[in-house]
Amino acid sequence: MSMSTFKILFYLRKNYLNKEGKAGIMIRLTVNGEVSQFSSKLDTEPDMWDVRTGRVAGNSMKARQLNGLLDNMQTSLRNHYYEIEKRESYVTAEKVRNAFLGIETKQRTLLELFKKQNDDARKLVGISKTPATLAKYDRCYRRMEEFIMYQYKLSDIALKEINHMFITDFETYLRSVSKCNENTTAKFMQTFRMIVIIAKNNGWIFTDPFANYKIRLKRVDRGYLTDAELQKIMKKKFPTKRLEQVRDVFLFSCYTGLSYVDVKDLKASEICTSFDGKLWIMKHRQKTDTPVNVPLLKIPLAILKKYEGQLPKGELLPVLSNQKLNSYLKEIGDLCGINKNITFHLARHTFATTTTLSKGVPIETVSKMLGHTNIETTQIYARITNEKIRKDMSLLEDKLGDIDNVAFNL
């Protein structure tokens, strides 16, 4: 902001005289057209005031003393203006006045802002936020609360105290004291950075403490099931109905790519006859609200028909809690002799890799069916298998046949 927008004016409050017949000397600050007026706590006789200079007229000892005090005030006000301009994104007349009078503005604190953000998110659950997202925010809040007490012995900390060292200390705390792995730590830091961005956007802090800090997510290969492993699970006769049901729900996801929450919430109205006259799943992902359109293959279609009209409340599939599903899936893996950590999310990776990409389905199509907004996310889910490489190179070999013949006849 240009200094030409900052003006200081001393004037008399002539409409009110004290018992000694003196008028108070007022200060008027103008910053970019905004005005703030307040008392200097000094006074003088009205006939001694020079309106043109904004000072006491004459060269008497009393006049020199008063003018000296006014000069000091003017210097102090300018210094406060410079300091605020250097420190903050914008200056107001009120900020200069408060700094001059020693009035502290209310300090915004980290946990106060964090709690408000989480409370706002709580109100949006089921609208634009999922319970899982809220749970992630709440976990990060608790870790931050624990860290501030551990590191500073405080119940909260001012936003302006957050700097690069605070960030790196929090990361160290998560890895060492909370025993979080690299990716869990990175996700906590992402949530923390969201709070910092909110503070910066509202003008409560003026520099980004994350400016020289890089959040690193380590790519984890969660694996997938091969066709042979899928066949083992499909053909296995399980000793209990519960294991059979878990197997069916898991296979349904392996051949549709739906996540746990989207399988659990699947409704009859989302099974639609499409333009080709066949049944498709047409819904929006709960996590991102992106549309998902997946043609129903024979296996998932048979699974739906198996449970049609068999379940309460119009449910299409017998979906247990995610925790119980994963527990039973480990048992299924053991019974089938599959030495992999089988979780329900593995089904989504299996759909991307074994069911689709390795069979020649383009990755753009796979991405669309998974409800991803970019191909990079799909690449995390879908692996190029050796079998896919073999098939692709076999096709290439056929296409290059004539060229090879020519080359060998040279």
C-alpha angles and dihedrals in degrees: 000000000000119000089229087077093058117083134170121200128181115202140161125256091223096170091071126047125184126228090278091055092250127136123222118250109234130200121220117194120193120190117176091332095313114120131207122180128191142150123275089207088236128108141187142177110283093232091057094058120103107207093192096057097028089230140100110279123237136033101265121134090252092050092049092049094050093045090048090054091048091049090051090050091050091050091048092050091050091049091052089049092052092046094051092044090052095045104038138046095244140010127225131189089241092054091053091046093049093047091050093048093044093243110155116217115227110279113234112220132210101235091043090057092040091053092049091050091050092046090052090049089050090060090052097053107125091018108061101336131064126220088245092057092049091048089053091052092048093050091052091049091053092048091049091048090051092047095052091051092045097046103032105016088234133127091220141355134222115257090233089062092064110105139149092282091052089055095048091045090053090051091050090049092052093050098041110028101026091038093223118166122238097269096042088052091049091052091050088051091051091055091046090050089053088059091048091051090052090052092049094046090054093050094247091122125023105202129050109241088196091061094105097028123095121203108216122201113193113221108240121202102220091179130218139234121264125227089259092053091048089052091052091054092043095052098040117112107219124210095228135044090229092062090047091053092048089050091052095050091047092050090048089060092044088060100037103033093226118153122236096264093046092051091047093050096041110136132199088241088063092060101084139172105242134203091283093057092248131114118265134178106241115180144115122260111249092218099055105007089233117146118258121197115179126169111230111244121208096265099053090040090054090049091053091049090049091062099032109136091356100100133070126248093023093291115165098203135024097248117177125195114295091246093053092044091054091047092053091044090059088054090049090051091053093047091050094046093242110150097205134104097254114198128162091254088060087071090065091052090047091053091051095047113025103023099043122005096043089050092058101265107148115248090237089061092045090051092052093049091049090052094240120157094210138028093237090069090050090052089062089057101038122062127195101235126207088245090057090050090049092051094045093048090047089056090047091050090055091050092049093048097102093044090051091052091053091047094051091049092057 
